Amino acid sequence: MSHLSARLISPAGLFFIGFVILTLLLTACAARRNRSARDFYTAGGQLPGWMNGIALAGDYLSAAAFLGSAGMYLGLGYDSLVYAVGTLAGWPLLLLLMAEKLRRLGRYTVADVLAQRFAERRVRLMTTLSSLTVTLFYLIVQMVGAGKLLELLFGLPYLAAVTLVGLLMVCYVSLGGMLATTWVQMIKALLMMASGLVLAVGVLQRYAGSPALLFDAAANVAASAAPAHNIFLPSHALSNPIDVLSLGLGLTLGLLGLPHVLMRFLTVPDARAARHSVGWATGLVGLFFTLNIVVGYGALALVSPNAQFHDAAGKLLGGSNMAAIHLADLLGGATLQGLVAAVAFATILAVVAGLTMAGAGAISHDLYANWRRNRGRPADDRRELAVSRWATLGLGLAAVLLSTWFQNQNVAFLLGLAFALSASSQFPVLILALHWRGLSARGAWWGGMTGILASLLLIGTGPAVWVGVLGFSKPLFPYANPALFSVPLAFLAAWLGSRNTATQAAA
């Protein structure tokens, strides 16, 4: 206990405790403003575009963007940049294809958009199942980052660390709703930008302000460890063109199906504010990934050869996901490390809150409230919000338990799988519903269920789960990312289901 107490009064512990207290106060303040289901789910639908845009960037910049991508530079170099560019490419598509239409058609959740076209309960059920699957998988990514961070900072066992995160998540969402989540996201996004800037400037100061000198130093360190690998070219993990195409497709289209991102367009008053939200978010995300190039290669050049950040076996303390935390320690000592660690924890908490908000909304609004309507019962905001709070607790428990399976995986890699799942299940049905009049309820059902099942099957039999989690020597599905196969299958199933409906109607 004395060891834990000493860590809690360290700079990292004090920053950590300070952020938790601040966000809990914001949550209490937001809770007093929640007077209806609309306030709880969408913050009343009146957030300004700039405010929602900052929160949207906060929703998107997760543990994978901050911890995982910096850590990926250590082992794979250029591959981390591929993840960044792939996800960034989805933002213009989100603006052009979905932002305004979602704002006009949605009410509380993504399922409301499809309900505008299809009255069949199975379509809402499929959308809810898809949202929950994507949300839960994305939650696992955040929990892994949180567990490893708290293990390193406070010496907590992994399960205890993720349980703490789960409890805080339940408080934020069940009490404060979307308004509290928005305030936390905004604070976290701005802190994350500031931390990235401080780390990038600190790295460049070590190399006379010259990126060229930094890259030369990183290349020399990498060459001494693995002479055959050029860190400015794709690694062996991206040597297969099919894997590269599949990863790029999943990262680009996956953004357009993330429930916690799409819900953001329902918190603004009109389509113009929705466009402004995307503009703000795109600029902030692009700036952060630019800074992260310097931070990632800086970690490779400075942290990778430094023995104090490695254990007796030569492995990085806390794993590759902790590279940015060690870099902060090297550049600014315990104070900067504590600040960056607290920001990383804020990052995880904020994204977890946004994800849980989307998942709880799917259960309480799309399942429970719809079930009451189908039984002829009037809407009851009080009961719906109570169900949402219980759903938050259930999602937190599931995410904590499932994350223990993936605790040794790089969170940026896990993010790619979550995006592939989103691109295969949510995106095809939504984009067809918004832009193709020929889509039928049967087509939406077939497309959505095919995308969910195909992507889960390919992920489960692929290298990440079949080999990395289950321990088999060889995967049944040889590619690390399934999107190139599961996304076309979902579109094909949606088209076939719609054609089948049209044929039966003609007959």
Secondary structure as UniProt FT lines:
FT   HELIX           2..8
FT   HELIX           11..31
FT   TURN            32..33
FT   HELIX           37..42
FT   HELIX           43..45
FT   HELIX           49..60
FT   HELIX           64..68
FT   HELIX           69..76
FT   TURN            77..78
FT   HELIX           79..88
FT   HELIX           90..97
FT   HELIX           99..105
FT   HELIX           111..115
FT   TURN            116..117
FT   HELIX           121..154
FT   HELIX           158..171
FT   HELIX           172..176
FT   HELIX           177..205
FT   TURN            206..209
FT   HELIX           211..225
FT   TURN            227..228
FT   TURN            231..232
FT   HELIX           236..238
FT   HELIX           241..254
FT   HELIX           255..257
FT   HELIX           259..262
FT   HELIX           263..266
FT   HELIX           271..302
FT   TURN            303..305
FT   HELIX           307..309
FT   TURN            312..313
FT   TURN            317..318
FT   HELIX           320..322
FT   HELIX           323..361
FT   HELIX           362..369
FT   HELIX           370..374
FT   TURN            375..376
FT   HELIX           381..403
FT   HELIX           404..406
FT   TURN            407..408
FT   HELIX           411..435
FT   TURN            437..438
FT   HELIX           441..460
FT   HELIX           463..467
FT   TURN            468..470
FT   HELIX           483..506
//
